[in-house]
């Protein structure tokens, strides 16, 4: 499973209102709901009483009510009412509901995956993006692969001339110059140049990727067109893929809608044309959970090697797990 003691984006904020919402993330069935003041809460989607799905219930007096027997739970997971015992009856502590710390930022809900701490770290983010989400577009899919396969693809530009040759990317050439890699805390920035050996005098194409642990990604395709994405595990076999294109060409009120169209078209092309070519190969890769020991990386893939080793170290520090898979 993923690195513990980390924040993970799990859903878009605008999808969660007063009505309970059910999702599956990080191997858990979750329910989210809002209080009257707009604050957001998240819990395991299972009533401690008899195991019914709380997401089938409703929100009453800021508590989520079980659809089976009407047990109510507040945002902290405390059971506030057992109707069959009467309103004034004592509520056993054993009926406490498991909850998760959540925060909202940049249009996403982030959940803390791990043990509670006195002071939570900042939410993960990649530098270099515009300060807000105006005139951007978003895309969501669920992929039947382990989330590590999605993340490692952001380090891999060498596949483009072959996987996407029908889109003309083979003209860029297949030679990959040594990557320029910088690390700052949990952020790894990689810059690589693709060149064509048959045209040594022609300037190559520079690509820049930024990966922030545990799973926040940025790919710069053009100077003012940036792909932001997260790949959050649904479980060990499926990944929630969220993507957003930031464009810096038109960000004023007059031309903003045209800028949104640029972002949306870029996403449409990415997930309807480009990514299907990638996924055809990615879904075939073995083992299902990538392991550094099963790879024979080249020197040009140093960024990926650094990321995999850093992930290993973070998992080991968090829970003593020295194994690479999962």
N, C-alpha and C positions, 0 to 999 in steps of 0.2 A: 504493500500500500504506500501512499505518498509520504513525504517527509512530514513528521509530526511537528507540533509547536510552530505552525505557520498559518498565515491567512490564505484562504482560497476563495476566488470569485465563484459564486454558485448560481446567480440568476440576475436578470436585469431588474432594477428597482421598480420600474413602472409596471411590472407584472404582478407586484404584491400589493394588495389592498386590504380592505377589512374582511373580505372573504378568504378563508384558509386556502393556501396553495400547497400542493404536494409536489415534491421533486425527489429525485434520487441522486445523491452526490456522495463521493468518498465512501461508497459501500453502505450508506445509511439512507433509509427512507425518512425524509424530513417534511415537516409542515411549517409554513411561515404565515404570519398574520400581523396586522397592524392594530395598534391601539387608537383611541379617539384622537390622541395628540399627534398621531402620525409615526410614532416610534415603532420599530420593527422587532419582532421576536421570532425565534426559531427553536424547534424542538423535534425530538424523535416522533415520527408519525405513528405512534402506538400508545394507546391508553394503558397505563400500568394496571388497571383493573382487570380487563379481560382481553386486551390486545386489539381492540377495534381501531380502525384508522380515524384519527382525530380530524384529518383533512375532509372527511365526509360530514363533519359537524358544522357548527357556526360559531361566531364570536358574539358573546353576550357579556355586557359589563366589562369589556376589555379582557375577558377570559375566553379561552377556547373550550367549547363544550363538546363532550363526547357524544356522538350521534346514537350510541347504544343505550346508555343509562343516565346521560345528562351530567356526568361528573365534569366539574369545571377546573381549569388550571390557569393560573395567571402567568405573566411573562417570565417570572422567575422559576416556573415549574411547580409551584406550590398548589396542591389541591385545595380549593376554597369551598367546594360544595359537593356533598354526596347526597343527592336528593332522597334516596331510599331511607336514609338515616334521619332526615329532617334538617332544616336550615340551621338549627342551633347545635347540632351534634358535633362532637370532636372528630376531626379528620386525622386519621393515622398518617404519620410521616412516611410510611412505606409507600404511600400513593404518590410520592413526588415524581414529577415528570422530568426526564433528562432534557436539558436545554443546552443551547450553544450560543456563545457570544457572537453577535453579528454587528457589522457596521456598514454604512453606505458611503460610497465615494465614486465619483466620475461615472454615475449611471449604473453602478453594479453593487450588488450585495456581496459582502465578504464575510466568510465564516471562519472562526478560529478553530483549527483542527488540532486538538491536544488538550493537555491539562490546563486548568485555569491558572493565571499568573497575576501577581499584584499589579504589575504595570505591563500593558500589552505594547508590543512594538508597533511602529508605523505600518500602515498598509503598504504592500509592495507596489512599486510603480517604476516605469522606465522613463528616464529623462529624455528631453528633446521633443516632447509632444506639445501641441498647442494647449493653452491653459484651460480650455473648456471643450464641450462636445457640440457646440453650435455648428450647424451645417456639416455634420458627419452622418454617415449611415452605418447600420449594424447588420450583422448576419449571425444566425445561430443554426448549428447542426449537431447531430449526435453521430459519432463515428464508431464502428465496431472494432476499435483497436485500443491497446493500452496507451495511456496518455503520454508515456515516455516516447513512443514512436512519433507522436505529433510534435513534441518539443524538439526532438533531435533533428527534425526536418528543417528547422529554422537555421541550423548550423550548416546545412548542406546546400551549397550553390553549385557543386560540381555535377549534380544530376541534370541541371536545366538543359544543357545542349542535347541531351539524349532523350529524356522523358518528354521534353517539350519541343522536340525538333520540328514537329508539324506546325508549331506556332512561330517558327522562324528563329527560335533561340539557339539553334545550332550554328547560326551565322556568327554568334559571339565568340565561338571557339571553346575548346575544352580545357585549355591550359589554365590552371589556377595558381596564381602567384602566392608566395608564402603569406599567410594571414598575419595581419597586425592586430594583436589581441591585447586588451587592457582589462584589468579586473579591479573593481572598487567595491569592497564589501561583498554583497550578494549579487552584484551586477557584472555581467561579462559582455564586453563589447568587441565585436569582431568585424574587421574590414578586409574584404578580399577583392581581388581583381581577376576577372575572366578575360583571357586573351585568345586570339586566334594565331596559332603558330604559322599558318600559311600567309598571314599578313603582319609580319613583325613590325612594320612601321605604323600600323594603325593603333590608336589608343584603345586600351581595353575598357571594360565596363566595371565600374566600382560598385560594390554592394556593401551595405552596412546592416548588421543585425545586433540587437541588444536583448539580452535575456536576463530577467531578474527573478531570482528564486522566490517561490518555488516553481511558478509556471506562467510568468508574465512576459510577453514577447513583443518585439518591435522589429519590423523589416522596412528599410528605406529603399523603395523602388525608383523613385524620382526625387529630386531635391525638395519638392513640396508635396509629395504623396507618400504617406506612411501607413503601413498596415500594423495595427495593434491587435493582439490576440491573446487569449488565455486558453489553455487546454486542461480542464479540470476533470479528474476521474469521476465517472458515474459509478463504476466498479472496476474490477481488474480487467474487464474485457471491453469496456465502452468508455468513450470520452465525450464530455460536453465541450464543444468547440464554439467559442464566441470570438467574433472578429468585428473590427471597426476600422474604417478608412478615414484618416485625417487628411484633409487637403488644405493647402495654404494659398490657393490661387484666388478664391473668392470667399471672403469671410465678413463682408459687410451686409447690412440689411437689404440693400438693393439687389445685389448679385448672390446673396446667400443661398437662395433656392437653387440657383444654377450650380453653385458649389456642392449642394447636397446631391444633385443629380450626378455630378462627377464622382462623388464618393460612392453612391449607390451603383453606378455603372461599373466602377472598378471592382466592387464586391461581387456583383453579378458575374462579371467575367472571371474573377478569381475562383468562385465556387461552382460555376456552371461550365467553365471551359478548362481552366488551368488545373484546379484541384482534382477533378476526375482522372486526369492523366497521372497525377501523383498517387492517388489512392489505389489505383489499379495495381501499382507495384507495392505500395506500403502495406496493403492488406495481405500481401503474400509473404512478407518478411518473417523469418524465424530466427531465434525463438520469439514467441509472442511478446515477452517482456525483454527488452534489449539489455544485454549484459556486456560490460566492457571486456570481459574475458572471452566472449564469443566473437569479438570484432578484431579485425586486423587493420587498424586505422593507419592512414598515411600521415606524413608530417603536415600536409595541408589541412588536416582535420584536427589540429591541435585544440581549437576552441571546444569541439565536442568532447574531447578527452578531458579537458579541464573541467567542463560542466559535469561530466559523469563522476569524476573523482570528488568534486565539491559536493555533489549530491550524496555520495557515499559518506563523506565526512559529516554532513549535517544529520543524516539518519543515525549514524553511530553516536554522535553527540547527544541526540535527542532521546534515544531509547536503547542505546547499546547494541543495536542491530548492525552487525558488520557485513551482512550479506548484501550483494548488489541488487538482485532482482526485487521487483515489487514497488 
